[in-house]
Amino acid sequence: MGFSIVETLGPKGYGELCLVPDGWVQGTSSGKYYLLWPNIPGKLASKLVRNANSVPESGWTRQECCVKRSNISSYETGTKILAEMSDESSTDYMEQGTTQHITIGNYEQIFAQRVLENDAMETVNYDLDTSNFHEEYLNDHLENENVPEENSKCSHCPCFEALVKFQKEAYEDLQKGQQKILKKMSIIERQNEMLLNTTAQAVEVNGSNILEFEFNRLTNKKDLMQCDERLGETDYFQQVLDWLKSKIIDTDAENRMLEALDLIFEKTLLVECSWTGIGKGCTKFEIRLLRNLMNLFQTIGSTKFHKVSENMLSKFFQRKLKQAKQRLNIQGVRKPTNHKRQTEKNLKKKTVNIA
């Protein structure tokens, strides 16, 4: 492989001649040519450009170009042709009376400029000054072919410090964004744990005891009195509570009590009960006197999000016992749902609990 001389447009629209390996220039079926440029420091690129066998790698950027010469045998021959072409181009443009001109210069500076253009041309406007690329500097460089010292500054790019500052600020913004994402992920993780803990409440009981335990729905007042008496025993109370937890997974307090109501009572028995014992034209069983049973409903209804108060328990039974006759007409088995109105206040409470 040899070398090629290509012309590209610089930031100010001036033509720039470059001597590069043939492999860095690629053509398309439409007749266009592109110069592939490495994203590496200028000093390394100036060494790489002298290797005729170097080929583009992934991550290189490309820029449209015009091929002036190709298949040049050596880098030394190419530099001489490049110098001659630069002199001819400058003379031609001078004769035409135009301000446009073609320049070439120190390869380390050119490559440093290319890397900056490839990385941030769309976000930073570089005010590049090409007045320093005069003919004497070019001739000295071609004769000695010395690469500038490592400590030499890039006079070709006066906005380099601005670019470094911009990249630093962008990196800091990226870190802040990552911290916000991690914080939100932590909140979501805690919410998931709370939901899992609530769901696990149904299985945080002794599995073998639940399988052995049987509870028959209460059908009459005698069963009701006996059940309340047995619930005064700590072991039996815990067995019934564990059994209810294994059946109920809803997180809403009233929905949990409503499911427990249908699991414990036959619907016909609820018609014979009221909260105070007073009915329309008749006397009913005063269910609020069954303190152990009321304690069971208060316990099963409470969750980590909300605790059932005595006032809430009272309103729940008053409302559901009043609707007992209508509920007799419900056919089949379906999950009970509490149709309470979702007020703005309730929605705000739910939002706070979840957060």
ABEGO torsion letter per residue (X at the ends): XBBBBBBBBBAAGBBBBBBBBAAABBBBAAGBBBBBBBBBBAAAAAAAAABAABBBBBGBBBBBBBBABBGBABAAAAAAAAAAAAAAAAAAAAAAGBABBBBBBBAAAAAAAAAAAAAAAAABBBBBBAAABBAAAAAAAAAAGBBBBAABBBAABAAAAAAAAAAAAAAAAAAAAAAAAAAAAAAAAAAAAAAAAAAAAAAABBAAAAAABBBBBBABAAAAAAAAAAAABAAAAAAAAAAAAAABABABAAAAAAAAAAAABBAAAAAABBAAGBBBGBBBBBAAABAAAAAAAAAAABBAABBBBAAAAAAAAAAAAAAAAAAAABBEBBBBBBBBBBBAAAAAAAAAAAX
